[in-house]
Amino acid sequence: MTTSTNGAFDRKPFIAGNWKMNMDHVQGITLLQKLAWTLSDAKHDYSRVEVAVFPPFTDLRGVQTLVQGDDLQVAYGGQDLSQFDSGAYTGDISGQFLNKLGCKYVLVGHSERRTIHNESDDVLNAKVKAAFKHGVTPVLCVGEGLEIRQAGTHVEHTLQQLRAGVAGLTNEQAAELVVAYEPVWAIGTGEVAGPEDAQEMCAAIRAELESLFGADVAAKTRLLYGGSVKANNAAAILQERDVDGVLVGGASLDPAEFANIVRFESHLVTD
Ligand SMILES: O=C(CO)COP(=O)(O)O
């Protein structure tokens, strides 16, 4: 993340919580209420740092009602969407439905979708396009497993996922897209990539976006890091030039911990 001379970030920092398959619709409301109270007590300025949560589908209607009823500034989104609009796709959820529920974002290609559900790059590209078609911003997740990291081909592997995911997007869409770099070996393991690892990959992703869509677009696309982010490591990662936010799993289920990540600016090292 770049801090310009006036202290403002070039791209609005984005702190997102992926609840995965945790929190039923009652627990989800309690979690979001606690998060909102904690941030309100801390006088969090949502215009400086954007906050989003990705609850299970069954929570989304309740989340929408709470956000509207209490006029919360927290954005929310689905953890997946179908590449299709509607029809005989049992168990799938259309981007149209997410849009209708007020979802601003949707995760696409989380490593748990790629591995457990065998989602291919082609399917994920179709999902990215379906999200845009239905007015929901995709958060495209990319990242390598441990074997690839050990072989040293992690940058090329991740850029290949990126190229496949963004194929055929317009410049406008590429600028709006959010990309999350989540090395699989760092997800849920407590093993966090160092700030310099996160920066290395985010810089490579931005350079790739620049070669595909031009410098003006690449300067706007927000890039996140995800994998064992906690309150005590978030600020150092977010200080990196090309890291514009974090996608948090486990720590987003604890409202105090997640609120501390959102308030990372109060932990920034200034010189
Ligand atoms: O997969 C993740 C977020 O999408 C990261 O999960 P953890 O923060 O639990 O490692």
The ligand as an ORCA input file, in Angstrom:
! r2SCAN-3c Opt
* xyz 0 1
  O      -8.728    -18.267      3.530
  C      -8.605    -17.226      4.168
  C      -9.471    -16.066      3.910
  O     -10.213    -16.237      2.746
  C      -7.584    -17.109      5.234
  O      -7.982    -17.870      6.327
  P      -7.195    -17.729      7.722
  O      -7.129    -16.253      8.029
  O      -8.021    -18.489      8.701
  O      -5.828    -18.297      7.503
*
